Amino acid sequence: MTVPAAAEDLLRRLTPQVLGVVARRYGDFAEAEDAVQEALLAATLQWPEQGVPENPKAWLVTVASRRMTDQIRSESARRRREEAVYAQSPPDELVAAAADEVTEHRDDTLMLLLLCCHPALSPPSQLALTLRAVGGLTTAEIAGAFLVPEATMAQRISRAKQKIKSAGSTFQAPPAHEVPERMRVVLHVLYLMFNEGYAATSGPDLLRAELTGEAIRLTRALHQIRPDDGEVAGLLALMLLTEARRGARTGPDGDLIPLAEQDRGKWDAERIAEGVDLVTRTLAAARIGPYQVQAAIAAVHDEAPRAEDTDWKQILSLYQLLDVLAPNPVVLLNQAVAAAMVHGPEAGLALLDRLAEDERLTGHHRLAAVRAHLLEMAGDDDGARSAYQLAAKRTTSLPERRYLESRVARLGGR
Amino acid sequence: MKYLLIITMNPTVFETLSEADREAVFAGHDALIKELNETGEMVGFAALADPSATKTVRVRDGVPAVTDGPYVEAKEFLAGYYMVDCESTERAVELAAKIPDATFNAIEVRPLMEPGGLEM
């Protein structure tokens, strides 16, 4: 099933719009989603041979609607009646777009995002459903991205749809007072999607890498719908500024290269410029939130021409701000690194000692890894070596373990 | 995050179980498989044949030497596994507790290594 990249891109872009129209018309998200998937499948089979239709969106809506009506009625009399009604309705999809149509598509996309990120679902299910319904990825692609069998992913998705259905999934906007909380979930799901892709390196894991592109595309779409939402802009900027470093963060064997040792010439200047611009504009105007602060930290890193030019003072104060806005042990861990860069390794190690009591982090390899780096900075090679060894044992990431073991070797240990 | 739920069993313990207990074990597995399929957490599972059906292979100087029986001399042997993809260690432990063999023997919960990693 090879589709030219342009057609595939088109399909992905049209998916939420088509699903929006069909779900709104028939009011049943789960059925509509199935119907649209079949329409997408039909398109990937037919378009490469017959060419992309003149109005691809109308084509998809028609095919999906036909499938919907097939599902809905059982008797042939009703079938004829409905087909008559149906035959009269598509013209509005076939005429040129009205001036306000764009707005409607945007609302549909947002509504779909809110629906897929339904709080009744677990984060992995929200993620899978978003990728399929809004991202237009096939179940096989999503399964590949998460390294699980296709049957597993299919079950996860159909279960998620059932849950949405039983939680009362009419295609309607959630009540206004629920929107901020739902938006928070939407942003978190997009963030998870990005991380899932970013954690992967290269080679056979290309599908996972594609997730970052998908996360950026969807967050960009969300930013267009809600340009004044500072956290949406912040998340988009964070993704762009992080993605900009992709080319430099792994060596030829997929080994991790830490930020300080990356070849900054390989960073994507265009993405950095866009991200920095977003951060600058948002921080000035919108209400501050955790994604914006994280984006600001990424911007400070990305703007340093050399690692030693990094403005650690600014990073430290941003982490302190983040610690107030969204306190969590990982933030404090990063703050310890920044404190060490500004005030020396002892200051960082003192912060880590406070963290050692935090049971959310004890046993986590990141704590040991950061301690190892700071001990190495302080010249305590023996302490650093055993902390690196401990971190290497605890991590479940293969590239991270290779990296940590290489630090042990560099310190002349075994 | 993926976890391997390793069912370690002492074959003699299983032999001492009553018919009803054995039935309960099988029924428990059926129920767990159904649940894992429904939640979408199932990645795979397998039951292993008795240790007596094992061959052990050693290659020495390029020559394979094959002997009957398991490599490790122990009372407990790997009896089977579930591979699950779930949200947290807590959930993996919860699932392990649902494996009926946990009542008679022990289940090990081991995270799988991931092919990616965060920037360090």
Interface residues (C-beta under 8 A of the other chain):
Chain A: S122 P123 P124 S125 A128 F146 L147 V148 P149 T152 M153 Q155 R156 I157 R159 A160 Y198 A199 A200 T201 D205 R208 T242 R245 R249 L256 P258 L259 A369 T395 T396 S397 L398 P399 E400 R401 Y403
Chain B: M1 K2 N37 E38 T39 G40 E41 M42 V43 G44 D85 E87 P111 L112 M113 E114 P115 G116 G117 L118 E119 M120
